[in-house]
Amino acid sequence: MADPGLQAAERPGLRRLGILPLRVVPGRANLAIWTFAIICALAQLAVAASLSATVYRIPLAAALILSLLQAAAIVLALFAPVWATMLALIAGNALSGLAVAGADRPWPIAASTIVAYTLVWIGVSLRARWWLPVAAWAFSVLSAIMVAVDAPTRPDDGLVIADLIVFAAVTLGAVLVGIGIRNWSLLRAQLRAERAATAAELARREAVQDKARIARELHDVVAHGMSAIQVRAASARYRMPDLPADAAAEFDEVAATARSAMKEMRVILGLLRDEEGETDHAPQPGLDDLPALLARANDLAPVTETGSWRLTAEEQSNPLLGLTAYRVVQEGLSNVARHAPGAATEIAWTETPEERGIRIRNEPPTGAIAPRADGGGHGLRGMRERVEAMGGTVAAAVTGDGGYVLQVRIPREEQA
């Protein structure tokens, strides 16, 4: 994730104003930086104004104004490095030009000016690219040399050279320290972003591995068994020549159901094995596939329908609504076949201005119920999750006569 300070620093409007609000030290440390800068600015204003007026004999008004510019540059360096650079250079050069040289005091750069330049160049180096503080430092040193050379009177040349060397060395050190801290901060921000991206990628890979593991287990547990059922059912009429016609047709229906289930299983396995989520999805069943589903179920027990849904063109093109309705009916009929074989089933389609409903009710079973081979119980939960994803509800209960009723309600989408 990109650092917000870096994003703000790239805004053209702020750049034109010389404002580059790069966050160097995140969190509460920023308050300490601002507090330190303001304290340094106030101290600089008091010391520089008094020294300039008393020691260097600069007029009091000029000393106050120029010292105020230096103090302002210290604070501006935190968020407007270009303006801070300009104020620091103007105030520093003016103080050097107005100062009266003397053998008993540093000249042409006063000690207070060296401190001001040091603080400003550190702030500018933290907030701006390296070339700005380097160019400003070179200009300040060149300006100080020109003031020393052009002055009509000056103290011993050795003292002047020593003052210039100290000034250049101290301020250059400030520039290098600021650039070093800025680069370190940028590298840390980049490292944090890389770590976050790596963690996200690892989490995605783990999810992909879990999906692949689920796909393998589904394939091992379900697909092989369904394949065996399909093969045996399809070959029953050939393996048993004396098989009655109605029994052979029943085996053919079992084989067709197994093939359909295997087709849907392959689609699910493909989704689970897809690492990028870009698998070409096979067509999913919808409302148009319900007649075939009811026809297959009607071969096992009577199934009747009442009511209907009047869908708009937009709703008819909504694959999620059709798939949900199909899965609800499919699961409801499967439950009847498992838990109430031979029971008559009624499917009622209802709708109101607010919602649509599917009501599946079956009578008590007419035949023996085969014992369940496993814990099961996931069909109704999966149906509930699918319907709740569309904002609907699922209710199931045993009726008074020993039958079972399943009621699904799906809210209508608001029309624009």
Long-range contacts (C-beta under 8 A, 24 or more apart in sequence): 1-193, 1-196, 2-193, 3-189, 3-193, 6-186, 6-189, 17-80, 17-82, 17-83, 18-80, 18-81, 18-82, 18-83, 19-79, 19-80, 19-82, 20-79, 20-80, 20-81, 20-127, 20-128, 21-79, 21-127, 22-126, 22-127, 22-182, 22-185, 24-126, 24-127, 24-181, 24-182, 24-185, 25-185, 33-78, 34-78, 37-74, 37-75, 37-77, 37-78, 37-119, 37-123, 38-75, 40-74, 40-119, 41-71, 41-72, 41-74, 41-75, 42-71, 44-70, 44-71, 44-74, 44-112, 44-115, 44-116, 44-119, 45-70, 45-71, 47-112, 48-95, 48-110, 48-112, 48-113, 48-116, 51-110, 51-111, 51-112, 52-95, 52-98, 52-99, 52-110, 52-112, 55-105, 55-110, 56-95, 56-98, 56-99, 56-100, 56-105, 56-110, 57-99, 57-100, 58-95, 58-98, 58-99, 58-100, 59-98, 62-94, 62-98, 63-95, 66-91, 66-94, 66-95, 66-98, 67-91, 67-95, 67-112, 70-95, 70-112, 70-113, 70-116, 70-120, 71-116, 73-116, 73-120, 74-116, 74-119, 74-120, 74-123, 77-119, 77-120, 77-122, 77-123, 77-124, 77-126, 77-127, 78-123, 78-127, 79-127, 81-123, 81-124, 81-127, 81-128, 81-132, 81-133, 82-128, 82-132, 84-120, 84-123, 84-124, 85-120, 85-124, 85-132, 85-133, 85-136, 88-116, 88-117, 88-120, 88-121, 88-136, 88-140, 89-136, 89-139, 89-140, 89-143, 91-116, 92-116, 92-117, 92-140, 92-143, 92-144, 93-140, 93-143, 93-144, 93-147, 96-143, 96-144, 96-147, 97-147, 101-151, 101-153, 101-154, 101-155, 102-155, 103-155, 103-156, 103-159, 106-159, 106-163, 106-166, 107-148, 107-154, 107-155, 107-159, 107-160, 107-163, 108-144, 108-147, 108-148, 108-151, 108-154, 108-160, 108-163, 108-164, 109-144, 109-163, 109-164, 109-167, 114-166, 114-167, 114-170, 114-171, 117-167, 117-171, 117-174, 118-170, 118-171, 118-173, 118-174, 119-174, 121-171, 121-174, 121-175, 121-178, 122-174, 122-175, 122-177, 122-178, 123-178, 124-178, 125-174, 125-175, 125-176, 125-177, 125-178, 125-179, 125-181, 125-182, 126-178, 126-181, 126-182, 126-185, 127-182, 130-179, 130-182, 133-175, 133-178, 133-179, 134-175, 137-171, 137-172, 137-175, 140-171, 141-167, 141-168, 141-171, 208-275, 211-272, 211-273, 211-274, 212-272, 212-273, 214-272, 215-269, 215-272, 215-273, 218-265, 218-268, 218-269, 218-272, 219-269, 222-265, 223-262, 223-265, 223-266, 223-269, 226-258, 226-261, 226-262, 226-265, 227-258, 227-262, 229-254, 229-255, 229-258, 230-255, 230-258, 230-259, 230-262, 233-258, 250-299, 253-296, 253-299, 256-296, 257-296, 284-319, 284-323, 285-322, 285-323, 285-326, 285-327, 285-330, 286-319, 286-322, 286-323, 286-325, 286-326, 287-311, 287-316, 287-321, 287-322, 287-325, 287-326, 288-322, 289-326, 290-325, 290-326, 290-329, 293-326, 293-329, 293-330, 293-333, 294-329, 294-333, 294-347, 297-333, 297-336, 297-337, 297-345, 300-337, 300-341, 300-342, 301-336, 301-337, 301-341, 301-342, 301-343, 301-344, 301-345, 302-344, 302-345, 303-333, 303-344, 303-345, 303-346, 303-347, 304-344, 304-345, 304-346, 304-347, 305-346, 305-347, 305-348, 305-349, 306-346, 306-347, 306-348, 306-349, 307-348, 307-349, 307-350, 307-351, 308-349, 309-349, 309-351, 309-356, 310-351, 312-415, 315-413, 320-390, 321-390, 321-410, 324-386, 324-387, 324-390, 324-410, 325-358, 325-410, 327-383, 327-386, 328-358, 328-360, 328-383, 328-386, 328-387, 328-406, 328-408, 329-358, 329-360, 331-379, 331-380, 331-382, 331-383, 332-358, 332-360, 332-406, 333-360, 334-379, 335-379, 335-380, 335-404, 335-406, 336-360, 336-362, 336-404, 338-370, 338-372, 339-365, 339-369, 339-404, 340-364, 340-365, 340-369, 340-403, 340-404, 341-365, 341-366, 341-367, 341-368, 341-369, 341-370, 342-366, 342-367, 343-403, 351-412, 353-412, 354-411, 354-412, 355-392, 355-409, 355-410, 355-411, 355-412, 356-409, 356-410, 356-411, 356-412, 357-407, 357-408, 357-409, 357-410, 358-406, 358-407, 358-408, 358-410, 359-405, 359-406, 359-407, 359-408, 360-405, 360-406, 361-399, 361-403, 361-404, 361-405, 361-406, 362-403, 362-404, 362-405, 363-401, 363-403, 364-401, 364-402, 364-403, 383-408
